């Protein structure tokens, strides 16, 4: 309705002038921010963004964790957003706006969108109205109709959007290239697809990119490799680095490990390598191994990067000590290259090689109340104790919570008849009827 008509109905109506140009510019800036999640980002005006996470979800501990992280970060900036992930852009678009599920399982697009309204197919408003006039209100209704009659009456857009949502028709999206980022690109006269050819292409791209990084005095912390196939479909792979790097040999090796996620299809016609995250790098003197001082630190960052690409970044870590009396709180996970802060575990308090995150309940028998047990039953197996040492009494941390003021544990290091060693504790004095628990196994 007109503004005059609206103000006649609501006298104190607040009217703001629309600024579509500013909205589009804001969406573009948001899309550039989304490049942190994938190199393949496409703005979808007026209110959407496509992010292809097929080659980068592993860096965020999976697809579900990535979606949660996106929505959480946007919410902290006051942006209300809903995200969905599916095999096709069309299905993801429909689920994000009309569906309930955030992740559609592979091959289940047809089931996911069947009950959604026809507006979920990204059709023009006039076409949606025409479909509703003849009783077609759901996607399942379109799928059940003869294709020839639908095309004859409503044109080809209905079937095209349906096929794109179901994956029967490919939909090429033009990816956004962030400005002012180091980038190397190659185009080929003939399509390529052989793995060995792709490795040589990666080597060439890495040499070109590292030369640009050296000019800028920076190193790459994240690399995005994008192949464009002859059907205009982009295939991407992303790797993360433990510290800034610009050594072509190391980067090429890591990128080649990710070729398993690339589907060359009928051939690749262009390739690009982008350093989407860079940091300043300081030059360092390199010396031969035979010149290292005894006890000097060895650079293991390349090993960490290689294992991170093969196993996942979240599986590469080391353990650092924490100042806590309770054993399960005295250790935490940190990144593999996290600098040591000088703290260490007490050398006079031996601990088992393997410490359980949650102690396991055991049945134990002791001859005297405050003596170590003579035998215990763990996981339905009886263990007879030959040697024991203890107790080591540990009190709760009263500054953490009031309920820990009365927490007392008596730990015993025991060795069974077959030579196995365990770490047991009783969670209360014997006269108070404390229970026995197994907290660790191995050398102590």
C-alpha positions, 0 to 999 in steps of 0.5 A: 500500500502507499505510505499515505494509506499506511499512515491513515491506518497507523498515525504514529507509523515510523517510515524509513527510506529504503537503501538497497545499495547500502544493503547490497554493500553490507551483504558484500562485506558480510560475504567477505567475512564468510571467506574465513569458512570457505574460499567459495562464497557467493552473495545472494541478494537481498538477504542470503549468502552461499558458502561451499564448505565441502573442502573446509568443514574439517577445519571446524570439527565438522559441518554441525560445528561450523554451522553453530560457529557461523550463527553464534558469531553473527548473533554476537554482532546483532545479526539474526541468521539461519543456516542450513547445509545440503548437497545442492545450493537450492536445497540449502536455500530452501531449508534455511528459509522454510525448513526445520533441519539444519543439515540434510543428509547426502542424497535426501534432498527430495525428502527434505523439500517435498513438504515445503511451499513452492516459494522455497524453489526461488521462483518469482512471486507471479509464478508462485501465485499462478501455481497456487491458483491451480492448487500447486502449493508444495514442492511434492505437488510439482514433482507429481505433475507431468513435466511436459505439461508444467513446462508448457503452462508455466515455462521452464523456470519451475522445472529448472529450479526443481532440478537444481534443488534435487541435484539433477541440474548443476548450478554454477555459483560465481565465487567472491574473491576478496580484494587485496589478498595474495593470489596465484592463478593458472589457466590451461589451453586443454582440460586437465584431470590426471592427479600427477598433472594436478600436483605439478599445477599445485607446485607451480601455484605454490611457487608463484604465491610464495614469491608474492608473499615474500614481496609483502613480507608475510606468510600464509596461515591458511591456503585455499586451492580452487579448481574450476572445471569445464562445466563451471563447477568449482572444487575447493580444498583448504588447509590450515598452518600452525605458523606463517609459512612461505616455503613452496615445497612444504605448502605443495606437499600439504595441498597435494594431500587434499587432492582426495577431495577434488573431483576433476569431472571432465577436466579442469580449465583453471586453478587458483591458490589464495592465501586467505589468512596471512601474518607477518613473518620474521626472517630467521637464520637456518643452520645445519642439523650438525650445528645445533646446540645440544638441547636446542628446540627443534622446529616441528611445525612442518610435522604438525601441519602434515599430521593436521592435514591427514588426521584433522587439526583438532586431533593434533595437540599436546598436554600442558600442566595446570595448577590444580590439586585434582588430577583430572584438572591438572592437565589441559589440551593446547595446540601442538606449538603452544609455547611452554609457560614454565609450569610443570607437574611436581616431580615427586608425585608420580602419575600413571601413563594413562589418566582417565578423564572420568574415574571408573567405579571398581569393587575392592577388598582391603584387609584393614580400613586404611590399608590398600586393597588386596584385590579389585574387580574392574570391568568384570575382571578380578585383579589380585594386588601384589604390591601397593604404595600409598595413600596420597591424600588429595583434598577438594578445591574449596575455592572452586565450589562449596561442595568440594570443601569436604572432598577427600581422596586417598590414592594408591599405586598398586601392582597386580600379580601379572605386573600391571600397574593401576592408580586407585583411590577411595573417595572418603575415609573407610569409616565413612563408607567410601567407594573405590575408583580406578583413575589411571593405568600404566607406569607410575 
